Amino acid sequence: MEQKINCAEACVNGCVLGDKCPNIEFREATSKFIEETSLDKMLEMAEERLRKKIAEPPKWVFPEDP
């Protein structure tokens, strides 16, 4: 039986499920990205995303009528 946990809360200090983690492919992809991408490139990517976010029109959220 697969164990269900909230990884955002339970794994703050590292994965608690180890090899049984349902998100293991993401962990491997993240490790590969970190190893192969320079910090300067990561900062460039973050700055570009921030520029796009600032340029987006505001998203209005209206409460639903009761």
MOKA-V330277 format. One record per helix or strand. SS is the DSSP state (H for helix, E for strand). FROM is the first residue (numbers start at 1). TO is the last residue. If there is no record, write none. Layout:
# MOKA-V330277
ss->SS from->FROM to->TO
ss->SS from->FROM to->TO
This chain:
# MOKA-V330277
ss->H from->7 to->10
ss->H from->18 to->20
ss->H from->24 to->36
ss->H from->39 to->55
